[in-house]
Amino acid sequence: MSNKGIHPIVSEYNLLWEALKYYEQRLEQLSFAETDEDQQLTYDEKLQDIEGILASLKLAAKEDYDLDLE
């Protein structure tokens, strides 16, 4: 993330991490409860996107501040 001009501070990394983890949990709940296969697929695609964002965020936090996000 920081290579593209975004330079969050430690508290912002933590806030982004927590928000994305919360959204990930919510999407998992929605996907599990959904009966419409198309809508379930939409939720699952968003979950895959979030996984990629979380991985990028984790890497950037480690590189910028030696911060381990869990």
Secondary structure, DSSP 8 states (H G I E B T S, - for coil): -GGGT----HHHHHHHHHHHHHHHHHHHHHHHH---HHHHHHHHHHHHHHHHHHHHHHHHHHHHH-----
